[in-house]
């Protein structure tokens, strides 16, 4: 079998260009194969290896990069979040990552509702900044948490609320930019003045003349729908006083490099309400859309059956979908009204209900008025793409006719015709998004690893283009042309306008140095050599895996679940991706790691790349938080992939002493505890701390856990026959960390469980030796065989109790949740699955049983006490945070305040490392430690993870308590 060509054979490293850039730029320059591979893709099907990547910090850096690249004959591509879906920010060029450093807010005037920003700023960050003044930038794509303003301007983005606020071009006041040779210029609402260069004045005079000369064709041919972003915006130059910057909007970086954008802000509506309209079939929704739009909503967004079915299996969305759906609808339309009078908006919902009834859908609207309920609904809508990309297997929804737009009166007929088109090619499609403006995002399910899939893509694209022309629509409605659609500019606009577009390109960029092959003189959209899965693509490395990847069809299938949409780049909310939030480096991002793994196991980074030091560096800052397991809607489980990688890496390179000490902790802990005074000297004698850093790599600035007399469960060992199976039988699983370092947590749990009327069975291993262990520390080092031994030994002891109805209850999330997660990857399913169903964190057990009435706890009133709750990452990944909050709220009078935080930064042994200590603290300082420092002196700080408690102690000087201790303190005497 042939394989995709290694990067080294796709273009040798341009050392001359690399050296010149490194000398001239303040920002970093990277030309290594791993970095080039990470920047070879966006959220499209394409992959083109760049010559190198630069991270400019200033306009001077950008100018220098353009000049030096020109001298070396290398094109330049500006890149924001890399979330585009048509291949815009990729190519055989020098890539400028504008997002890492070039992302400041410059001039902000709330009174005039204007702001000027560097193009690398993320939309959500901008809106967080201006929200304090009751303003927002109203162009809100579903990628708002990671897309940049520069990328939005490049694509002429829109978003769900374009009915009211229009597209990017309607909200840009002015742009500063640089020509291909680094010369700066500015365009805006005023004509190019005397202070502009002769070059800029002459160019824009020619552009105005060009537009005027094609006025008839523009007025006759340009689609009369709001969502039209194909070609160049020559139509924006036709008004008597045109805004000249609008020619650059939507130009995809092919004309100039934007260095500053001045934007028009809008007032935030005081209130928003939503009606979730249920439909029994897809056509009914499409036919009704135009009637709903007539009611004057801000947004009308489609959620199709694929999302409803797939989303029901994604923990992040299960609760939300259950909240907004009644029965089993085929699809939903999310209808939003916004304004300053809530009573008026509630009347709008009644009008919506009547409209639905008038068209045969009585009682088919679920009202969502509360903001707290609306937010997760929009999160489902924004994740529609990723939810649909969570399909396992080689067939995936493919973006290339993603956002064609047609007039609303033709929407139902158009969608029917496209569905029939898919059927003729033996496939089906997924639909979602902007029904309000006739711009439905549609993706046929195709296997792009197969020539037949690529051939079907070409056939569907050409037929869809014909349909769009027939229905007088726009082939590019929102996401731009890129590689996928630039070929169809001429069929849509005709020869004369296409030649005019070429004249625009040649006027700005006569040497074709800026993002070539896009919009004009295009690359072929079905050229497989430009694709992520080129001919010969396979993933034979490693030959055998340590974990079970059968659910994905192998490790390659699991890695390929990453569609590069960049959800992991979000900078707030959820858990993912804490290392990226601290470093802003694509290397240390779930997407970046997945791309590196995919390239390595497919042989594109060389024969030994999978177990290379470069791959180790790529995964070093992954803290195995499992945030991606929950927050990534396509289910990229980087924590599990890291276990697999470390298994192979350490087999090749050996296991360092530091990792060995951590991995084997459960085995030697019984002996170390007997030497507690000696073991604890390290933090009492500074010289020993420094030696431990030098010899072992444990940071001298970080205290180590204190060895204690271990927890010893009272009573005699039980037998499985004592289990009555009435729901009261518990086996308290004493993990290594709480057993040897914080036994008071296990002792508190015993008292709480006893107070709740549970029977606690003391279970010991059959051999009577050391305590049972989940194998977590071995997994963290990739020692899968040793972890499997621990897991089997543990389940051999527990399975008889589980079989008779006992539940396994644990305190440490990372240990207990191993029963539900990794056990299934290292043990036979018939043994692992019953244990997964029987394993509960203490708070999960209590929350469920208190809610059902199966137990009550005698708890004293804590009126006036506040508990600030930080969630362990694994609790968040397994949707256990609701149970923690519910358990704490069962304490009368206790006010619970969840801390909106990502990973605490400790993550087991990660925070102890001398090389990772600073990143660990940086993660904690993002939100956790500042929140803890603000807590009142008498307030409680609650954290169920032993690592979290340690970080809070070291970083904020506060003692954090396990929920077991908080409950124990509140028990009646």
N, C-alpha and C positions, 0 to 999 in steps of 0.2 A: 504493500500500500504506500502510495506517495503521501507526503505531508506538506503542509503549507511551508513556504520558504522561510528560513530563519531571518530575523531582522538584519543580521549582518550581511545577508545576501540581497536585501532589498534596498541597499544604499549604504555605502561605507560611511563611517563617522567623519563628518566634515571638520577636521581638527583646526584648519585655518580659520574658518568662520567662528568656531567655538572660542578659540583664543582671542580673536579680535573683540568679540562680544564681551567676554569675561573681563577684558582690560577696560572696555569703554563704559560698561553699564554698572550702575550702583546696585541694581537688583541681580539676583542669582541667574546663572545660565547653566542648563543641564543638557547634555547630549548623549548620556548613557542609554543603553538599549531599553532598560526597564522604564525610564521616564518617557522615552519616545513611544514605547508601547502603550503607556497609560494615556497619552494624549493622541492616540491614533483613532479613537472612537468618540462618538457622541451617542445620543439615544436613537440613532438610526441603525440601519443594517450594514453600514459601511465601516471600513477600517483602512486608513491610509497612514503609513508611518511618516511622521514629520522628520525633518532633518535635525531639529533640536527645539528646545523650549526655553524661553526667557521670561523672567518675572519682573517687568518694569516697575520702578518705584516713582517715576516722574515722567513728565513730558519730554525732558531731555533724554531719558532712557529710550523712550519710544522713537524719537528722532534718530538717535544713534543707531538703534537696531535697524531702522528702515534704511539708513544710509549704508551701513556695513553690509546688510543683506543684499542691497542693490549692487554693491561692488563685487559681491561673490555670485551674482546671478541667481539668487535664491528668493522665491516669493515669500510673502509675509501674510499670516492669518491672525487676526485678533480673536481671542476666545474669552468668553465670560464663564458661565457655569457649565458649559458643555452639555446642555440639556436639549439642544435642538434635535429635531427628529428626521432631518433630511440630509445630513452630512455637511452642514454649512461650515463648522469651525475645524474641519480636518483637511489635510492635504499634504503633499510632498513640499513642505515649506518650513519656514521658521514660525513657530507658534508663539504668540505673545499672550501669556496668561494674565489677563487684566484683573482677575478677581482677588489675587492673593494680597497685593499691596496697593494697587491703584484704585482705591475704593472709598475715598473720603467724601463727606458732605462739605461743600465749599461755601457758597453763599445761600443763606436761607432767610427769606423775608415772609413771615406769616401774614403780615398785613396785606401784602400784594398777592399772597398765595403762590409764590414762586420759590423754586429751589434749584441750585446748580450743583451737580454731582460729578464725580469721576465715574467713568463707565463701569468700573468693576464692582460698584456697590450693589448689594443684593436688595431686591425690592422690599422684602419684609423688614430689613434693617432700616431702610428709608422710611417706611410707613410707621415703624415703631418710634422713630425720632420725631416725626411731625404730628403723631397722634396726640401728643400733649397739648397741641394747639387746636385740636378738633379738625385736623386736616388729614388727607391721605392722597396718595397718587392712585387714581381710580382704574388704571389699566392693570387688571389683576389676573394674570394667567394662573393656571392650576399649579405651576411650578414656582409660585411667589416666594416660597421659603428658600429657594436657591438660585433662581434666575437673576441675572444682572441687568441693570438698566441699559448697558451697552448692547447686550444680546437682544433685549427687547426692542431697542431702536433698530438694530440690524435686521430683525425679522418683521418689524412693524406689528408687534404683538397686540392682542386684543384682550381676551378674558371673558369671564362669564357675564359681566355687567356692561358689555359694549352697547346694549340697547340704549342706555342712558349716557354713557361716557365716551363712546367711540373707541377708536384704535389709538395706537401709539402716536401716529401722525397727527391726530387731533389734539394731542396734549403736549407736544414738544414745541417749545418757544424758540430755542436756538441751539446750535451745536458748534463747538470748537472741534477742529480736526486737523489732521496732517495728511498732505499728499504722500504719494508713494516714496518720495525722496526726503521726507521729513519736514518740508516747509509747512508752517502752521497757517491756518486761515479760519475764518468764522463766518457762519451763515445764520440768518434769522429773519425776523419779520420786516426789517428795513432792507432796502436795496444795498448792494455792496458799495460801500462809500469810498471816499478819497483815501481813507487810511488803509484800505485793503491794497494788496499787491496788484501790480498790473496783471499778473497771471490770474489771480482770482477774479478780478473784474472782467477780464476778457473771457474767461471760461464761463462765468454765469451769464454773460451777455449772449454767448453762443447757445447756452442751454435754453434760455428764454426764447431765443429765435427758433431753436429746434422744436420746442413744444408748440409754438405758435404756427410753425409750418406744418405741423401734423394735427392741428386742432380738429379738423373734420374727422380724421381716423380715430383720434382719442375719444371724441364725443360719441362716435358711432360704435366703436368696438370695445372700449373699456367696459367691463361688466357693471351693470347698474345694481349691484348689491353692496351692502356695507363691507362685507368681508372680501376684499380684493387686495391681495398683496403680491401678485405676480408681476414680473418685469420691474421697471423703474417707475417712480411716481411722476411721470411727465404731466399728468393731469393736475398735479398740485402747482404747476407753474403757469396755468392758464388764467387764474383770477387777475384782476387789475392790479392788486397789491399782494403778490404771492409771498409766502414764507419760503425763502430759498432753501432753508435747512431741510424742508420736507422732501427734497429730492434725495437726500442721504438716508432718510428713514426708509427701512425696508431694503436697503442696498446690500445687506449681508457682508459688509466689509469689503466689497469689491471696488469701491470708489475712493475711499479714504479711511483713515483710522480715527475714530472719534476719541477725543481726549477730555471733553466735558459736555454735559447735556444740561440745558436749562429747561425745567419742566413746569407745567401749570398744575397746581394742586387743586383739590376740590374739598368742600366741607364734608366731614363725615356725617352721614345721616344719624339722627338721634335714635331712631328705631329701625329695626328690620323685622319682618315676619315672613314666614314661609308656609306655603301650602304644598303638600306632597300628593300629587295627583296620580291615582292608580288606574292602569289600563289593562284590559284583558288581552290585547294584542298590539303589536308594534304599529301597524298601519293606523289604528284608531288614534294612537298618540300623535302620529305625524299629521293626520287630518285635523286634529283638534288644536294643534299648536297655534295656528294663525288666529284662532278665535280667542285663545288665552292671551296672546300678545296684544290683541285689541283692548285688553283691560288695563294696559299701561304698567306692567311689571318692570322691575329692574333686570330680572334674569329669568330665563326658562331653560332649564338644563335637563338633558335626558340621562337617565340611568337605566341601562337595558338589562335584559334577562341574564346575560353572561355575568354582569357585575353582581346581580342579586344571588346567583347560584354560587359563583366563586367566592364572593365576599362572605357568604355564610360559613365558609371553612377557614376564614382568616380571623384569628382571635381579636385583632385590633378593631374589627368592624362588626362582629356578631351582635353585640349589644345595640349598636346604633341602628342596624338594619331591622332588628326586632322592634325597636321603638317606633320606627316610621312606616312600617309595612303592616297591612291588615290582610289576612288571607294569603293568597299566592298570586300576586299580580305578575303579568308578563313583563311590564316595564313601568318606570315612574317618570314623571316630569316634576322637577323641583322648581317651584314658582316663587320668586322673592319679590316682595314689595318693600320699599324703603321710603322714609320721610321723617318729619319731625312731630307728627301727630299720631300717636299710637291708636287712638280711636278710629281715625280714618283708615289706617292700615288694617285694622280688624274688620272694618266694613269691606275693604278690598278682598279679604279672604272669603267673606260671605258672597261677594259677587263672583269670585272664582268658583265657589261651591255651586252657585246657581248656574254658571256657565257650563260646568261639567254635567250637571243634571239636565240642562237643556239639550245636551248632545248625547244623552243616553247613559250617563255615568253618575247615577245618584249615590250619595253617601260614599264618594270615592276620593275624598280629600282628607288627609290627616293634617291638622293645623299644628305648626311648630312655631310658637310665639316666643318662648323663653330663649334668650341668647345662649344659655348654657346647653340647650338641646340643639340649637342651630349649628353651633361650631362643629360638633362631630359629624353632622350631616354633610356639611361642606367638605369636611376631611375625606368622607367617603367619595364624594363627587370628584375632588381633586386627585384622588388615588385611583380613579377609574382605569386609567391606562395601566398602572402597575398591577392592579387587581387582575386585569385581563391577561397581562404578561405572566401571571403566576401559573398559567397552564404548564403542566409538566410535559416533557417530551420535546421532540424536535420541531413539531408544528407549533408556530407561535403567530399571534396577530402581527401583521407586518405593516409598517407605515410607508405609504407611497401615494395613496389617494386620500390621505389622512383628513384633509380639511377642505374638500371641495364645498362650495357654497352655492345654493340655488334659491330663487325667490320662494317665499313661504307657500304660495299657492301651488307650487310644483313639488313641494317637499315629499309628500306621500308617494307620488308617482316616481320621483327620482329614486327614493330609497327602495321601492319595489323593483325598479329596473336594475339597480345595483345588486340587490339580493339575487335576482335571476341571473345576473352576470356571474356572480360567484358560483352559483349552482352549475352553470355551464362549464365552469373550470373545476368542478368537483370539490368545492369548499364552501364555507359559510363565513359570515363576517361578524364582527363585534361593532357596536354602535354606542356612542355616548356624546355628551357635551352640548353644544350651543344650538339647541332647537330654535331658540328665540330668533336667530338670524339666519336660519337655514344652513348652518355650518356644522354638520354632524361629523364627528371624528369616527371614521370607519376603517377597519382593518380586516382584510381577509386573512384567514389562518392558512399559512403556507410553511413548507419546510425549505428554508433557504440554504440548507446544506446540500440540497438536491437540485440537479439541473432542471428537472421538471418543475420544481417550485419557482425557480427563477424565470423559466419560460412562461409560466402562468402569470407571474407578476407583470411581465411585459404585455401580455395579451389583455389583462384586466386594466392596466394603465391606459392603453390606447383606446379601449372601448369606453372606459369611464370618461376620458377626455371628450369623446364624441357625445356622450350623454350630457355632460356639463354644457357643451355648446348648444345642444338641442334644447336644454331647459334654461338657456340664457343666464348661466351662472359663471362662477369663477373657479378655475382649477386649483389655484392657490388662495385659500381663504384666510389663513392665519399663521401657518408655520413656515411660510417662505418657500423658495424654490430649491435651493441647495442642489444636491446631486439628483434627488428623486424626481424633481419636476422641472428643472431648467430645460430639459429637452422639449417640454411641452409649451414653452413660451411662444414659439413661433406658430404651432397649430392653433393656439388660443388667440394670439394677437395679430397674426398675419405677417407677411414678409416686410412691408414698409415700416410698421412699428417696431419689428424686431431689429431692422437695420438702424432705426432711431435709437433703440436701446444700446446697440453696439456703439453708436456714436457717443452716447453718454459715457460708456465705459472708456472709450478711447480718449475722450476729452479729459477725464480725471486721471486715468491710469494708462497712458499710451504704451507703456512697456509691459502691461499685463502682469504686474508684480503683486497685486493685492487679490488674494483669494481667487486664483484663476479657476476656470471651469464651472463657475456658478453664474446663473442668470443668462449670460450670453456665452456663445461658443462653448457649449456645455460638454461635460463628461457624459458618457453613456450610463443611464440609470441601471442597466442590467449587466454591466461589466463585472464579472465575478472576481476579477483580480483586485477590485476596489472594495470587496465585501469582507465582513467579519468572518464569514465561513467560505474562504476561497476554494477552488478545486483542490482536492487532496486533503482537505482539513480532517483531522482526526485527533482524538485525545487518548493516546495509548500509554501515557505516563501518569502515574506509576503503573507498573504491570499488575500489581496486586495491591489492594487497599486494606488498611487496618480496620476501618469502620465499614458498616453496611450502608451503601449508597443506592441500594436497589430501588428505593422510591423515586429516585431521579434518573434511573437508567445508568448509574455510574457517577463517579466523581465529576467527570466532564459535564454531565447534564446538570449537576448541582451548581457548578461554577457558572455555567451559561445562563442560569436563571437571572443573572444580573443583566438588565437591559440598558444600563447606563443612564437611566432617567435622572439619577442624582438625588433621590430623596435623602440619601445619607449625608448630603452637603448642607442640610438645614442647620441653622445655628441656634435654634431654640426649640423648646417643646420636645417631649419624648426623651429617649435615651441616646439614640444613634445620631452621630458617631462621635463619641467623646474625644478620641484622639485627634480627629480632624478639627473639632471645635477649638482645641487647644493649640494646634499647629497651623491650621489653614493650608495644609500641604496635601495635595492629591495622593501622595505616597501613602499617607496614613488615613486612608478613607476606605470604607467598605468597597466602593466602586473601584478605586485604584488597586486594591488588593485582589479583587476578583478579576480585573483585567490582567494583572500580572500572572495570576495563577492560570488563567485560560491560555495566555500566550506561552507559558512555560510548559504546561502539560500537553500542548499541541505542538511542541517542538520549535516554536517560533522565536524563542530566546536562546536556542542552543541546546545541545544534548543533555547537559547537566544542570540546567537552569532551575529545575524544580527543587533541587536540594542545594542550591548555591547560597553563598553568603548574602548576595543581593536579595534573594527571596526572603531570607531570614530577616534582613533589615526591613523589608517591606511589611512583614508581619509582626515585627518586634513591638510596635506600639498598639497592636490590637490587644485590648484588655479583656477579651472574651466576655464582654458584658452581656452578650446575646441581645443587645438592643436591636440589631438587624433582624434577628429571628422574629421580633414583633413589629418593629417600625418599618421594615422593608416589606412592602406589600407583595413582592415577588418571592419572599422567603429566602433570601440569601443568608445562609447560616454560617457566617465567617468564624464564629467560635468553634464550630465543629470542624470546619476546614483547617483551622489552625492546629487542632489536635492531629488531624491526618498529616499535615505538613511536618509537624515536629516529630512525629513517629519516624518518618523517612529521613528527616534531616539529622536527627541524633543517631540513627543507625549508621549514617554515613560519616558523621563528624565526631561522634561520641557525646557523652552527656557531661557538661561542666559540673564542678563540685557544688556550686551554688544551687543549680537546678536539681542535682542529686539529693542534696540536703532537704530541699523543699518537697520533692516527690516522695521520698521515703519517710517523711515525718510520721505518718501513722504507725509505721513499723517500729521506730525507735522511741516514740513518745512515752510509752510506759516506763522505759528505762531513764529517759531524760528527766521525767517528772520526779524521780527519786533523787536526782542530783540538782533539784531546783535552785538551791542557793548558789551552787557553782555555775549553773547555766545562766543565771540572771546577773552575773558579774559584768557581763559585756556592757550593759548600760550604766553601770556604776563606776567603771574605770575608763575614762576617756581614751586611754591608749589602746584598750581592747577594741573599742568601737572603730578606731582608725585602722587597726590591724584587720578587723573583719571586713572593712571596706577594701583594703589593699589585697587581701588574700581571697576573699569570697565574693566581693561585689555588693555587700550589704551597706547601704549608705550610712555613714557615721552620723548624719543629721537626723536619722530616723530611729526612734526607739523600736525595740523588738517586743513581741508579746512576752508577758511575764509568766513563767512556769509556776504552776500552783499544785497543791495537792489535788489529784483528779476527782471528778465526780464519781461516786460509787452509788449505784442505785440500791435502795433498801430492799430487803426481802430476799427470798430464795428464788432461784431460777424457776420459771413457770414451765408448764407443758401445754401443748396446743389443745389438749382435751379440756382445759379450763376455760377456753373461749366459748362464751354462750351465744355469740352471734346476734345479740340484740341491739347492736349499735353502740354499746358502752365499752367495748374492749379496745384497748389502746396498747401499742408498743411504742414507748418513747425512745426514739433513735438518738443516742448521744453521739454527736459528731466530734471529731478530734479536737476542734478548736474550742468549743464550749466545754468539752470534757476536761481539757488540760489547762486552759487559760481563764475561762469564765464559768466555773461550775455553778455559780449563783444563778445563772439563767436556767439551767436544767433543774436546779432545786426549786426555783420559783415556778417553773412549768409543772413540776410534780404537784405542788400545792394547789395551783390553779385547776389542774385536771381533777384532782381529788375533790376540790370544792364543787366542781361541776358534775360530780357523780360518776366519773369514769373509772373503769377498772384498768389499772396499769400493770401490764404483764412484763416481768423481767425476763428478757431473752438473751442468752449468751450463745456464742458459737459452739458448734458440736464438739470441737476439739478443746474447749474450755480455755483457750489461750487469750491473746490480746482482743480488745473490743472489736466489734463489727465496724466496717468502714465502707464508704461509698466509692472510694477510688479516685475522688476528685483531684487530689494532689498528683497522682500518677498521670491522669489525663492532661493536666496542665503542662506536663513535660513531654507529652506524646508517648508515654510508656503504656501503650494500650493493652499489652498482654498482662502487665501487672495490675492494671485497673480491672481487667476482666476477671482476674483471680479474686480480687477483693469483692467485686460485684457478685460473683458466683457464690463465694463464701457467705456473703451477707444474705443473699436470697435463699440459699440452702437452709439458713437458720430461720428466716422469717416466713418463707412460703407456707409452711403448715399452719401458721397463725392467720395468714392472709386467706388461705383457702377456707377457713372456718368463720371469716367475717371480721377479723380484727383489722383496725386501721393503723398504719405506720405514721407516726407524728414526729416531726423534726423541727428544730429551731433555726438552723443555719440554712438560708435559702440555697446557696451554691451547692450544699451537700444533699439536702432533701430532694431538690428538684432534679438532681442527677438520676433519681429513680424514674422520673418521667421523661427524661431526655436521653442522655447518653447510654443508659442501660439498654434501650431499644436498639442502639447501634453496635453494641458489643456482646449482647447475649441473644439467644434464640427468642423469638417473639412470644412463644408460648410461656416462657418464664418471665420475660420482661413486662408484658402487657398487664397481667394481674397486679404486679407490684406497682406499676405506674398508676393504675386505678385506685390503689389502696393508700398511696402516699399523700400526706397532707402536711402543709405547714401548720403550726399551732393555730395561727389566726384564721386559716381557711377552715379548719375543723370547727373552731368556736363560732365563727361568723355563720356558717351554714347551720349548725345545730341550734344556735340561739334564734335564728330566723325561723326555723321550722318548729321551734318549741321543744326540741328534744333535750335541751339543757338550759339551765339558768345559772347565773353566777351571783353570789351574795356580795354586791359591790357597794362601797360607801360613796356618798355624794362628794364630788371633787369640785364643787362650784367655785369658779374663779380661777381654776388651774388651766393652763394652756399647754398643749402638747404639739410641738413642731415635728412633723413626721417626714423623714427622708426614706425613700424606698430603695431597697437593694435592686440592682439592675435585673437580676434574675426574677425577682418578684414582679417587676414590670413586664419582663419578657413573657411571663406565664400568667399575666392578668391577675396577679394576687394582691395588688395594691388596694382594690376595693374591699377585700376581706380585712386587711389591716385597719383601714379607716373604720369599717363597720364594727370591728372588735373594740377599737378604742372608743368609739361613740356609744358603745354599750355601757361605758362607765358614766354614771350620772354626773352631769355638770361639767364634764371635761370637754373643753373646746379643742377641736383637732384642726390644725393648720398644716396641710400638706406643703412641703417645700418643692417648688417646681425646679427640679435639678436633674442633671444627667448623671453619669457615673461619678462616684466620689473620687475616683482616681487611684484607689488602692488596688482593687481587683486582685485579691489574693496576695501573691508575692510581688506583683508589679511595682507597688508603691515603695517597696523596701530597697529596690535596686539603686545603686549609685548612678547608673546611667539613665534611669527612668524617673528618678526622684523629682526632678524639676517639672517634667510633664505631668506627673502624678499630682503635684500641688497646683499646677496650672488648671487641670481639670476641676479640682475641688474649688478653686477660686472663681470659676465661671459663675457659680450660683450657690453652691452648698454652703461653703464657709462664710460668705457674706451674710447669708440668711441666718445661720446659727449665731453669728456675732450680734445680730440685731435682736435675738431672742432675749426676753426678760430674764433676770437673774433667778427668779423663782419658777420660770417655765421649765417644762420637761422637753428634752430632745430625744426623739425616739428613732432608733435605727436597728433593724433586725440583723444586719450583716456585721459579722465581727470585723471585717476590714473597714466598713463604713464607720463603725464606732472608733476604730483606731485612728482613722484619718481625722475625724472630728476632734478627738482628744489632742492629737499632735498639732492640728492646724488652727483650732479655735480655743483650745484649753477648756473644753466642756466635756462632761461625761454624758455620753448618749446611752440610753437604756433599751434593752430588748423589750418588745411588747409583753413578754412573759413577766418581766419584773414590774412593769407598769400595772398590769392586772393584779399581780401579787400584792403590791403596795395598796391597792384599792380594795382588797378583800376585807369583808367584815371579820372581826376577830373571831 
